[in-house]
Amino acid sequence: MHPCQICPLRKHDLFTPFTPEDLHFMMEFRAGEVTLSPGAALYHEGDETDYFFTAREGQGARFKHLPNGERQLVNFIFPGDLVGFQAMLAGGAATSAIAASTMVLCRFEKRKLADLFRNNPSRAYALTWIAAVEEHFLNETIATLGQRTAPQRIAWALLKIHRRLAAVGLAPDGLAQFPFKQRDLADALGLSLVHTNKTLARLRPLVTWEHGVLQIRDANALSELALADTSPPPDRPLL
């Protein structure tokens, strides 16, 4: 069977279902896949590419490298996320995309974008929707950095991450695999590593993240602390 027909993501309620026409189009639109080992780069900052991707398996992150040699984590990459679309259109990647675990990504060609918008409006809408959601999330992150305290930031981030992973079947029995380091979370939230470590210790009755496993112990209390609601992620298209 074609990979699109047996895509493991399509079974999850998080993603809106394909019509038969959508599935047929995606089988033609897809241009293979890429597998990355942990620590490998999908592309580097400044690279020009003729492809964009959907993460199918595994997790990664986008990093911005700074003139002083440090790097800033801009966003995490989870199954179902679109990767490299802005980099492809902008003529060069503004960030580097690095795998944190073994990743499999479906690949799409830039030259076929015109066919997407011309021949399948529903898939074109899906692409636009996904890109807009990423911008919305980054806006929410900026608001979090400016208005939430350190405990609120960490509570908000871990709650969001756990719910997103659970929605794609990566939190069996409430235990979500999250293969990052405390430094990565600290970078993403504008905190020092020491402050992050101490805050995680204080939050232990509500949430734990140890040895790459994230567990929410008291979702209601964590949501209250994070100034966030308890609703699951909204349904979203899948490309």
C-alpha positions in Angstrom: 0.0 0.0 0.0 1.0 3.6 -0.5 2.5 5.3 2.6 -0.4 7.8 2.6 -2.9 5.0 2.8 -1.4 3.7 6.0 -0.2 6.9 7.5 -0.2 6.4 11.3 -1.2 10.0 12.0 -4.5 9.8 10.1 -6.1 7.5 12.8 -5.8 10.2 15.5 -8.8 12.4 16.2 -6.6 15.5 16.3 -6.4 15.5 12.5 -9.4 16.2 10.3 -10.1 13.2 8.0 -9.1 13.1 4.4 -11.7 12.7 1.7 -11.0 10.0 -1.0 -10.1 12.9 -3.3 -7.6 14.3 -0.7 -6.0 11.0 -0.3 -5.6 10.4 -4.0 -4.1 13.9 -4.4 -1.6 13.4 -1.5 -0.4 10.1 -2.9 0.6 12.0 -6.1 1.8 15.1 -4.2 4.1 13.3 -1.8 7.7 13.1 -3.0 9.2 10.4 -0.7 10.4 10.6 2.9 13.4 11.5 4.9 14.7 9.7 8.0 16.9 11.5 10.5 18.9 10.0 13.4 19.0 11.9 16.7 21.1 15.1 16.4 20.9 15.1 12.6 19.9 18.3 10.8 17.0 18.4 8.3 18.4 21.7 7.1 20.7 24.4 8.5 20.1 28.1 8.9 20.7 29.9 5.6 20.1 26.8 3.5 17.9 27.1 0.4 15.7 24.1 -0.3 13.2 22.9 -2.9 11.3 20.8 -0.4 9.1 21.2 2.7 8.0 18.4 5.1 5.5 17.0 7.5 6.9 15.3 10.6 5.4 11.8 10.7 7.3 10.2 13.5 9.7 11.4 16.2 10.4 14.8 17.6 12.8 17.7 16.9 13.2 21.4 17.2 14.1 24.6 15.3 17.1 26.5 16.5 18.4 30.0 15.8 22.2 30.4 16.1 23.4 33.7 17.6 26.6 35.6 16.8 28.1 34.7 20.2 28.0 31.0 19.4 24.9 30.2 21.5 21.7 28.9 20.0 18.1 29.7 20.8 15.3 27.1 20.6 12.5 28.7 18.6 10.0 25.9 18.5 9.5 22.2 19.0 8.6 19.8 16.2 6.0 17.1 16.8 4.3 14.6 14.5 1.9 16.4 12.2 3.8 19.6 12.2 4.8 21.3 9.0 8.6 21.9 8.7 10.6 24.1 6.3 7.7 25.7 4.5 8.7 29.3 5.4 12.4 28.5 4.7 11.5 27.3 1.3 9.5 30.4 0.4 11.8 32.9 2.0 14.8 31.8 -0.1 16.8 30.6 2.9 16.1 29.1 6.3 16.0 31.4 9.2 16.5 28.5 11.6 18.1 25.0 11.7 15.8 22.0 12.1 17.4 19.3 14.3 16.1 15.9 15.3 15.9 15.1 19.0 14.9 11.5 18.4 14.7 9.3 15.2 12.4 11.2 12.9 10.6 10.3 9.7 9.3 13.2 7.6 7.2 13.1 4.5 8.7 15.3 1.7 6.9 17.6 -0.7 8.3 19.5 -3.7 8.1 23.3 -4.0 7.5 23.0 -7.8 4.2 21.2 -7.1 2.7 24.0 -4.9 0.9 25.5 -7.9 -0.8 22.2 -8.5 -1.9 22.1 -4.8 -3.6 25.5 -4.9 -5.0 25.0 -8.4 -6.3 21.5 -8.1 -7.1 20.8 -4.4 -8.5 23.8 -2.5 -9.0 21.7 0.6 -5.4 20.7 0.8 -4.3 24.3 0.0 -6.5 25.4 2.9 -4.9 22.8 5.1 -1.4 24.1 4.3 -2.5 27.7 5.0 -4.2 26.7 8.2 -1.1 24.9 9.5 1.2 27.8 8.7 -1.2 30.2 10.5 -1.4 28.0 13.6 2.3 28.1 13.9 2.3 31.9 13.8 -0.5 31.9 16.4 1.6 29.6 18.7 4.6 31.8 18.4 2.5 34.8 19.3 1.2 33.0 22.4 4.8 32.1 23.3 5.8 35.8 23.0 2.9 36.7 25.3 4.0 34.0 27.7 7.6 35.3 27.8 6.4 38.8 28.6 3.5 38.2 31.0 3.9 34.8 32.8 6.2 34.2 35.7 8.8 31.4 35.5 6.5 28.8 37.2 3.7 29.9 35.0 5.9 29.6 31.8 7.1 26.1 32.6 3.6 25.0 33.6 2.1 26.4 30.4 4.8 24.8 28.2 4.7 21.3 29.8 0.9 21.3 29.7 0.9 22.3 26.0 3.6 19.8 25.1 1.9 16.9 27.0 -1.5 17.5 25.4 0.0 17.7 22.0 2.0 14.5 22.4 -1.1 12.7 23.9 -3.1 13.8 20.9 -0.9 11.8 18.6 -0.7 8.7 20.8 2.7 9.5 22.3 1.6 9.5 26.0 0.4 6.0 26.8 -0.8 5.7 30.4 -0.1 9.5 30.7 3.7 9.0 30.2 4.8 11.2 27.3 8.2 10.7 25.7 9.9 14.1 25.5 13.5 13.6 24.5 14.9 17.1 25.2 17.1 18.6 27.9 16.3 21.1 30.6 18.5 23.5 28.7 16.3 23.3 25.7 13.2 24.1 27.7 15.0 26.9 29.5 16.1 28.4 26.1 12.6 28.2 24.7 11.1 30.0 27.7 13.8 32.6 28.2 15.0 31.2 31.6 18.3 30.2 33.0 19.1 26.6 33.4 19.4 26.9 37.1 16.1 28.7 37.4 14.4 26.1 35.3 15.9 23.2 37.3 14.7 24.8 40.6 11.2 25.6 39.2 10.8 22.0 37.9 11.6 20.7 41.4 9.0 23.0 43.0 6.4 21.8 40.4 7.0 18.2 41.1 3.6 17.6 42.9 1.9 18.8 39.7 4.2 17.6 36.9 7.4 15.5 36.5 9.9 15.4 33.6 12.6 12.9 34.2 14.8 10.8 31.9 12.9 12.1 28.9 9.4 11.1 30.3 6.8 13.8 30.9 3.9 13.1 33.3 1.1 15.5 34.3 0.1 14.6 37.9 -2.6 17.3 38.5 -3.8 18.8 35.2 -6.4 21.1 36.9 -3.9 22.6 39.3 -1.2 22.9 36.6 -3.7 24.6 34.2 -4.7 27.1 37.0 -1.1 27.9 37.6 -0.4 28.3 33.9 -3.4 30.6 33.3 -4.5 28.1 30.7 -7.7 26.1 30.1 -7.9 22.4 30.2 -9.3 21.8 26.7 -7.5 19.5 24.3 -5.8 20.8 21.2 -8.3 21.8 18.5 -8.8 19.6 15.5 -6.3 20.5 12.7 -5.7 19.5 9.1 -2.9 17.2 8.2 -0.7 17.6 5.1 
